Amino acid sequence: MRSDSFNPVGVSVHNREQRKLPLPTRTRVRPLPHDALSSTPRQIVPDRPRVVRMPSDWWDAPSVMALALTPGPQPARSARRFTRSTLTRWHLDPLIEDAEVIVAEFVANALCHGGQEPDDGERGPARSDTRIGLRLFRRAGEVMCAVLDPSDAAPVLKAPRQDAECGRGLQLVDALSDVWGWSPVVGRGKAVWAILFCA
């Protein structure tokens, strides 16, 4: 049951007003069987992931836990550690393993695809901005994990060939999360997010 009176410690009146903005929550996208790694080809539902437009400053609200990540030897490892320590502090240990996998996949995708838009003569040259950031947000009954990257390209849930060595990251996200999607962030690319429901 949702509690609209939920107020995390340290959240100002301004932030409570921000909480009234339409955030991606509760509405479960048509569930798919959690068999992302099975040998049976998976039916890809066209409306996954969903697009939810969010105010650009929402991702930097004081109630959102943030970690800046830069390309380097182990940004996914840093993201997993930050996720584990944050969820431990929030006493949400049952969600830790799934959340770690989700953020690691999001970070890997951001590093692989972020800022690599082709120079097609219409959209301008490829971006040189490779900054990415992890965001964690908790509210009544759910935790959101999000990774921001400078690319405008939407994430695409694909069904890779059985012998493919990659391309299953978003299938893992789809299998582990209750709902996931992405939001354009004006002037900064996009945020790809996943929500895990909790008690």
C-alpha positions, 0 to 999 in steps of 0.5 A: 500500500502506498503512503503519500506521507512518506518523508525521508529524513532531511527532505525539505518542503521543496523536495516534498513538492518535487515528489508530487511530480509524475515519477515512473512507479507502480504501473507495472508494464505487462510482465514477461516470464523471467526466462531471459537466459533460457534457450527458448527465444523470448517474445519482445514486447514493443512498449518495453522499455517505457519512456517517462519524461521527468524534469531534468533537475529531478535527477540531482534532487537532494533526496537522490543518492548520486555517484559520478562515474568516469570511464576507467578500469572499474566503473561498474565495480564502483557502481555495485559497491555504492549500490550495496552500501546504500541499500545496506544503509536503507536496510534493503538487503534482499534487493542488493544482488538484483540491484547490483546486476542492474546497475552494472548492466546500465553502466556497461551499456552507458560506457559502451554506447554513450557518446558514440552517436555517429556523425551523420551530417544532420545530428552533428559530430559524435559527443566527446562527453563521456560522463555518466552518473549513478542515481539511487532513490528510495520511497514508499514501497520501491527503489529506483536505480538509474544511470545517466549518460550523455547519449540521446539514443534510446535503450533497445531490448533485443533478443540476441541469437542463441550463440551471441556472446553479448546483447543480453544485458537489458534482458537481465534488467527486464528479468530482475526489475519490476518496471524499467525504462528511460527518460530524456534529460534535456541537455544531458542525454538520458537516464535509464532506470529500473524500479524494484518493489520492496516491502 
